[in-house]
Amino acid sequence: MGYTHYWRKPAGITGWNEALPIIKDILNRHKDIIQKEYDEEGDPICDDKLIRFNGIGDEGHETFCFTNEAEDFAFCKTAQKPYDVVVCECLLVLKHFTGVSVSSDGMSGYLRDERKGFSVGDEAQHPDGAWGEAIFNVGEHYGINYAAICTDINDRSYYGWELEKASDSDVLIEINVEVEQESIEYHSARIFVPKGLKGEDLRKYIDKHLCELEFDSLNDSSPGDILSVTPC
């Protein structure tokens, strides 16, 4: 079917009016990469009954169409094209306000280093597709904080995750990680950590989650030796 997001909406959906102002802001923030239809210019639709948009031209795929009526099953296949992040952000906000149930082909990932001790119940710091960026954006812009929590790990080193509201005791920080493999390289990442975690405890917590962070310039699945971790 291709990379797809799915949702189910309960009867008597509530929270629509609360979600709309934020959805409108999301669409405005991403106005350079979305329009009414992939082959039809015009503003996305966002009113008291319907949210509808697509990517532009070849950067579009299936139209995201979300109504305020109950639906047992609906989906949008984005093929991970640029507007995918807009779909993910909208689904996060709609989940928060309306209680819609959300699932996705992106709710899985590859453990880059099993030895780091990643386990069920831990937070996935680099979920697949645009989910990581979307989770950060809705937290940063709207204070709606979600986390990707690992629900299962299979014997082929893949894990599944689900969206859960982030704990009020967690804070999102940006870190610089100095890594030595064949040479010393510097990488940055965003990560939720418990409030008050500092020093060696902070280093150990981040070390545990490096199994999920992607270091595109490194040569294999091992992140190498961590030389330093510095909150920005």
C-alpha positions as CSV (number, residue, x, y, z in Angstrom):
1,M,0.0,0.0,0.0
2,G,2.9,2.4,0.6
3,Y,3.8,4.6,3.6
4,T,0.4,5.4,5.2
5,H,-1.1,6.9,8.3
6,Y,-4.4,5.6,9.7
7,W,-7.0,6.9,12.1
8,R,-10.3,6.0,13.7
9,K,-12.7,8.6,15.1
10,P,-15.3,8.0,17.8
11,A,-18.9,9.0,17.5
12,G,-19.8,12.3,19.0
13,I,-16.4,13.8,18.3
14,T,-15.5,16.7,20.6
15,G,-12.7,19.2,20.7
16,W,-12.9,20.2,17.0
17,N,-13.2,23.9,17.7
18,E,-10.2,23.8,20.1
19,A,-8.1,22.1,17.5
20,L,-9.0,24.3,14.5
21,P,-6.9,27.4,15.4
22,I,-3.8,25.3,15.9
23,I,-4.5,23.3,12.7
24,K,-4.8,26.6,10.8
25,D,-1.5,27.7,12.2
26,I,0.2,24.4,11.2
27,L,-1.1,24.9,7.6
28,N,0.2,28.4,7.6
29,R,3.6,27.5,8.9
30,H,3.9,24.9,6.0
31,K,2.2,27.0,3.3
32,D,5.2,26.7,1.0
33,I,4.8,22.9,0.6
34,I,1.0,22.4,0.7
35,Q,-2.0,23.4,-1.3
36,K,-5.6,22.3,-1.9
37,E,-4.7,19.4,-4.1
38,Y,-1.5,18.2,-5.6
39,D,-2.7,19.3,-9.1
40,E,-4.9,22.2,-8.0
41,E,-3.7,25.5,-6.7
42,G,-5.5,27.1,-3.8
43,D,-5.4,27.3,-0.1
44,P,-5.9,24.2,2.0
45,I,-9.4,23.8,3.5
46,C,-9.8,24.2,7.2
47,D,-13.2,25.0,8.5
48,D,-15.9,23.7,11.0
49,K,-16.4,20.5,8.9
50,L,-13.3,19.6,7.0
51,I,-9.5,19.7,7.0
52,R,-8.1,19.0,3.5
53,F,-4.7,19.5,1.8
54,N,-2.0,17.8,-0.2
55,G,1.6,18.4,-1.3
56,I,2.4,20.4,-4.4
57,G,2.8,18.6,-7.8
58,D,5.1,15.7,-7.7
59,E,5.7,16.4,-4.0
60,G,2.1,15.5,-3.3
61,H,0.5,12.1,-3.0
62,E,-2.9,11.2,-1.5
63,T,-5.0,14.1,-0.1
64,F,-5.2,14.4,3.7
65,C,-9.0,14.7,4.3
66,F,-10.2,14.8,7.9
67,T,-13.9,15.5,8.7
68,N,-15.6,16.2,12.0
69,E,-17.8,13.1,11.6
70,A,-17.2,9.7,13.1
71,E,-15.2,7.3,10.9
72,D,-14.5,3.7,11.7
73,F,-11.4,3.7,9.5
74,A,-9.6,6.3,7.4
75,F,-6.1,6.8,6.0
76,C,-3.7,9.0,4.0
77,K,-0.9,7.5,2.0
78,T,1.9,10.2,1.9
79,A,4.8,8.1,0.6
80,Q,6.9,10.1,3.0
81,K,6.9,13.1,0.7
82,P,7.6,16.6,2.2
83,Y,4.0,17.2,3.3
84,D,4.1,14.1,5.5
85,V,5.3,16.3,8.4
86,V,2.1,18.4,8.1
87,V,-0.1,15.3,8.2
88,C,1.8,14.1,11.3
89,E,1.5,17.4,13.1
90,C,-2.3,17.6,12.3
91,L,-2.9,14.1,13.5
92,L,-1.0,14.8,16.8
93,V,-3.1,17.9,17.4
94,L,-6.3,16.1,16.5
95,K,-5.4,13.2,18.8
96,H,-4.8,15.6,21.6
97,F,-8.1,17.5,21.3
98,T,-10.6,15.0,19.7
99,G,-9.3,11.6,21.0
100,V,-8.9,10.2,17.5
101,S,-7.0,6.9,17.5
102,V,-3.8,7.2,15.3
103,S,-1.6,4.5,13.9
104,S,1.1,4.6,11.1
105,D,3.4,2.6,9.0
106,G,6.1,4.8,10.6
107,M,5.4,3.5,14.1
108,S,8.4,1.1,13.9
109,G,12.1,1.5,13.8
110,Y,15.5,-0.3,13.6
111,L,17.7,-0.6,16.7
112,R,21.1,0.5,15.6
113,D,22.8,-1.1,18.6
114,E,21.0,-3.7,20.7
115,R,23.8,-3.6,23.3
116,K,22.6,-0.2,24.4
117,G,19.8,-1.8,26.4
118,F,16.8,-0.3,24.7
119,S,13.6,-2.0,26.0
120,V,9.8,-2.0,26.0
121,G,8.6,1.1,27.7
122,D,11.5,3.3,26.7
123,E,11.1,6.3,24.5
124,A,12.1,6.1,20.9
125,Q,14.1,9.3,20.2
126,H,14.2,9.0,16.4
127,P,10.9,7.5,15.2
128,D,10.5,6.8,11.5
129,G,9.5,9.2,8.8
130,A,8.4,12.7,9.9
131,W,7.1,11.7,13.3
132,G,10.2,12.9,15.2
133,E,10.1,16.3,13.6
134,A,6.3,16.5,14.1
135,I,6.5,15.5,17.8
136,F,9.1,18.2,18.3
137,N,7.2,20.9,16.4
138,V,3.8,20.5,18.2
139,G,5.6,20.5,21.5
140,E,7.8,23.5,20.7
141,H,5.0,25.6,19.1
142,Y,1.8,24.6,21.0
143,G,2.9,22.9,24.2
144,I,1.3,19.6,23.1
145,N,3.9,17.0,24.2
146,Y,3.9,13.5,22.9
147,A,6.5,10.7,23.0
148,A,7.0,7.6,20.9
149,I,7.0,4.8,23.5
150,C,8.4,1.4,22.5
151,T,5.7,-1.4,22.8
152,D,7.6,-4.4,21.4
153,I,11.0,-5.6,20.1
154,N,11.3,-8.5,17.8
155,D,14.2,-10.9,17.3
156,R,15.3,-9.0,14.1
157,S,16.1,-5.9,16.0
158,Y,13.1,-3.9,15.0
159,Y,10.8,-2.2,17.5
160,G,7.2,-0.9,17.4
161,W,6.0,2.2,19.2
162,E,2.9,4.1,20.0
163,L,2.1,7.7,20.8
164,E,1.7,8.6,24.4
165,K,1.5,12.0,26.1
166,A,4.9,12.9,27.4
167,S,5.3,13.1,31.1
168,D,5.1,16.5,32.7
169,S,8.3,15.6,34.4
170,D,10.1,15.4,31.1
171,V,11.7,18.3,29.2
172,L,12.9,18.5,25.6
173,I,16.5,19.5,25.3
174,E,18.9,19.8,22.3
175,I,22.3,18.1,22.8
176,N,25.6,18.1,21.0
177,V,27.2,14.6,20.9
178,E,30.9,14.3,20.2
179,V,31.6,10.8,18.8
180,E,34.8,9.1,17.8
181,Q,34.8,6.3,15.2
182,E,37.4,6.6,12.6
183,S,37.7,10.3,13.4
184,I,36.0,12.7,15.8
185,E,32.7,13.9,14.6
186,Y,30.0,16.2,16.1
187,H,26.3,15.5,15.9
188,S,23.2,17.2,17.4
189,A,19.9,15.7,18.4
190,R,16.8,16.6,20.3
191,I,15.8,14.3,23.2
192,F,13.3,14.2,26.1
193,V,15.0,13.7,29.4
194,P,13.6,13.7,33.0
195,K,13.8,17.1,34.7
196,G,16.9,17.6,36.9
197,L,19.0,15.0,35.1
198,K,22.6,16.3,35.0
199,G,26.2,15.3,34.7
200,E,27.0,11.6,34.6
201,D,23.4,10.6,35.0
202,L,22.4,12.7,31.9
203,R,25.3,11.1,30.0
204,K,24.2,7.6,30.9
205,Y,20.6,8.3,30.0
206,I,21.6,9.7,26.5
207,D,24.0,6.8,26.0
208,K,21.2,4.4,26.5
209,H,19.1,6.1,23.8
210,L,21.9,6.5,21.2
211,C,20.8,3.1,19.8
212,E,17.9,5.0,18.1
213,L,19.5,8.2,17.0
214,E,20.7,8.2,13.4
215,F,24.2,9.2,12.7
216,D,24.1,9.4,8.9
217,S,27.9,10.0,8.5
218,L,29.0,7.0,10.5
219,N,30.1,3.9,8.8
220,D,27.9,1.2,10.5
221,S,25.2,0.7,13.1
222,S,27.5,1.4,16.0
223,P,27.7,5.0,17.2
224,G,31.3,4.6,18.2
225,D,32.8,5.9,21.4
226,I,31.0,8.8,23.0
227,L,33.5,11.5,24.0
228,S,31.1,14.2,25.4
229,V,27.4,15.1,25.7
230,T,26.6,18.8,26.1
231,P,23.1,20.3,26.5
232,C,22.8,23.3,24.1
